[in-house]
């Protein structure tokens, strides 16, 4: 019942907040440097290679999802030019700080990492992949509220 309610509510937000990944051009307003090293309490920007290392090596296991991480993760597929992506960026920053040591927050720039976006068939952004340590990941297109992200983290990722 919770998942049905979440999906209905999330679908509404998708319609209201998603950017088409084919309608914008990157303007490269780098507010935060795109780094690959992990900094405690901050989102980590992933490249193709670091995704294979930290999340899922689909080159070795193309048919079978095998999560490489020790903590659950949220993977935010975004672009700098996308207004809803910019809207959830501070939410992701806050979640990374508040859930430090409990989950990883990763960010993937779909303009820079088009192969990764293609693997997950990302057609609108933001798209967020919720990745539990065990089990299958769940993709959500469109921006959600901070409360909705927290609900998914607490109920689906860390099972508070």
TORTI-551500 format. One record per residue (C-alpha): residue number from 1; residue in three letters; chain; x, y, z. Coordinates in steps of 0.1 Angstrom, whole numbers, plus 5000, padded with zeros to 4 digits. Each point is the difference from the previous one (the first is absolute). Layout:
# TORTI-551500
 resi resn chain east north   up
  NUM  ALA     A    X     Y    Z
...
***
This chain:
# TORTI-551500
 resi resn chain east north   up
    1  UNK     A 5000  5000 5000
    2  UNK     A 5028  5024 5009
    3  UNK     A 5017  4993 4966
    4  UNK     A 4968  5006 4981
    5  UNK     A 4995  5033 5018
    6  UNK     A 5036  5009 4994
    7  UNK     A 4998  4991 4963
    8  UNK     A 4968  5020 4994
    9  UNK     A 5014  5030 5018
   10  UNK     A 5033  4997 4983
   11  UNK     A 4983  4997 4966
   12  UNK     A 4983  5033 5006
   13  UNK     A 5033  5016 5009
   14  UNK     A 5016  4986 4969
   15  UNK     A 4974  5016 4978
   16  UNK     A 5005  5033 5018
   17  UNK     A 5038  5001 5003
   18  UNK     A 5019  4979 4975
   19  UNK     A 5023  5015 4974
   20  UNK     A 5003  4982 4967
   21  UNK     A 5036  4990 4996
   22  UNK     A 4999  5010 4963
   23  UNK     A 4987  5036 5004
   24  UNK     A 5029  5017 5017
   25  UNK     A 5035  5009 4994
   26  UNK     A 5026  5000 5028
   27  UNK     A 5009  5035 5010
   28  UNK     A 5028  4988 5024
   29  UNK     A 4993  5022 5029
   30  UNK     A 5022  4980 5024
   31  UNK     A 4988  5010 5034
   32  UNK     A 5018  4970 5015
   33  UNK     A 5031  4984 4986
   34  UNK     A 4994  4965 4986
   35  UNK     A 5022  4978 5021
   36  UNK     A 5004  4963 5001
   37  UNK     A 5015  4996 5035
   38  UNK     A 4977  4995 5028
   39  UNK     A 4996  5028 5025
   40  UNK     A 4980  4991 5032
   41  UNK     A 4965  5015 4999
   42  UNK     A 5001  5011 4964
   43  UNK     A 4987  4985 4968
   44  UNK     A 5026  4982 4978
   45  UNK     A 5001  5006 4963
   46  UNK     A 5004  4968 4981
   47  UNK     A 5016  4994 4966
   48  UNK     A 4995  4969 4979
   49  UNK     A 5030  4983 5016
   50  UNK     A 4991  5009 5036
   51  UNK     A 4964  4988 4994
   52  UNK     A 5013  4966 4990
   53  UNK     A 5022  4999 5031
   54  UNK     A 4976  5014 5026
   55  UNK     A 4965  4991 4988
   56  UNK     A 4996  4973 4973
   57  UNK     A 5026  4985 4976
   58  UNK     A 4975  4993 4972
   59  UNK     A 5030  4992 4977
   60  UNK     A 5007  4969 5020
   61  UNK     A 4964  4993 5010
   62  UNK     A 4978  5014 4973
   63  UNK     A 4970  4977 5007
   64  UNK     A 5002  5000 5038
   65  UNK     A 4998  5030 5024
   66  UNK     A 5028  4997 5025
   67  UNK     A 5004  5031 5022
   68  UNK     A 5037  5007 5008
   69  UNK     A 4994  5022 5030
   70  UNK     A 4998  4993 5037
   71  UNK     A 4974  5027 5008
   72  UNK     A 4967  5007 4981
   73  UNK     A 5003  5028 4975
   74  UNK     A 4980  5027 4982
   75  UNK     A 5012  5007 4965
   76  UNK     A 4989  5034 4986
   77  UNK     A 5000  5002 4962
   78  UNK     A 5001  5037 4993
   79  UNK     A 5011  5028 4977
   80  UNK     A 5012  5035 5009
   81  UNK     A 4974  5016 4976
   82  UNK     A 4970  4982 5015
   83  UNK     A 4980  5022 5024
   84  UNK     A 4984  4971 5020
   85  UNK     A 5035  4985 5003
   86  UNK     A 5013  5033 5015
   87  UNK     A 4970  4999 5023
   88  UNK     A 5008  4966 5015
   89  UNK     A 5038  5006 5002
   90  UNK     A 4998  5017 5034
   91  UNK     A 4978  4972 5012
   92  UNK     A 5026  4974 4989
   93  UNK     A 5026  5020 5018
   94  UNK     A 4980  5000 5032
   95  UNK     A 4992  4963 4997
   96  UNK     A 5037  4992 4996
   97  UNK     A 5007  5019 5032
   98  UNK     A 4971  4987 5020
   99  UNK     A 5005  4964 4989
  100  UNK     A 5038  5000 5001
  101  UNK     A 5013  4965 5007
  102  UNK     A 4965  4985 4993
  103  UNK     A 4996  5005 4963
  104  UNK     A 5021  5013 4970
  105  UNK     A 4987  5028 4979
  106  UNK     A 5014  4999 4965
  107  UNK     A 4995  5024 4971
  108  UNK     A 5004  4992 4963
  109  UNK     A 5000  5029 4974
  110  UNK     A 4980  4985 4971
  111  UNK     A 5018  5024 4976
  112  UNK     A 5034  4988 5010
  113  UNK     A 4991  4963 5005
  114  UNK     A 4976  4993 4972
  115  UNK     A 5009  4963 5000
  116  UNK     A 4988  4996 5036
  117  UNK     A 4968  5019 4992
  118  UNK     A 4995  4977 4971
  119  UNK     A 5005  4968 5021
  120  UNK     A 4972  5012 5023
  121  UNK     A 4979  5013 4972
  122  UNK     A 4998  5035 5016
  123  UNK     A 4977  5020 4978
  124  UNK     A 4990  5027 5024
  125  UNK     A 5019  5016 5029
  126  UNK     A 5004  5001 5028
  127  UNK     A 4998  4962 5002
  128  UNK     A 5010  4985 5033
  129  UNK     A 5010  4964 5005
  130  UNK     A 4994  4987 5035
  131  UNK     A 5024  4971 5007
  132  UNK     A 4997  4977 5030
  133  UNK     A 5030  4979 5010
  134  UNK     A 4980  4969 4992
  135  UNK     A 4972  4997 4974
  136  UNK     A 4992  5019 4969
  137  UNK     A 5003  5038 4996
  138  UNK     A 4970  5022 4994
  139  UNK     A 5000  5029 4974
  140  UNK     A 4980  5031 5006
  141  UNK     A 4997  5027 4973
  142  UNK     A 4993  5036 5010
  143  UNK     A 5007  5021 5031
  144  UNK     A 4985  4990 5033
  145  UNK     A 4998  5020 5032
  146  UNK     A 5026  4995 5028
  147  UNK     A 4974  4982 5021
  148  UNK     A 4993  4975 4972
  149  UNK     A 5037  4993 4996
  150  UNK     A 5003  4995 5037
  151  UNK     A 4970  4976 5001
  152  UNK     A 5016  4978 4972
  153  UNK     A 5034  5001 5018
  154  UNK     A 4985  4991 5034
  155  UNK     A 4975  4974 4987
  156  UNK     A 5017  4984 4970
  157  UNK     A 5037  5005 5005
  158  UNK     A 5009  5000 5037
  159  UNK     A 4968  4986 5013
  160  UNK     A 4996  5022 5031
***
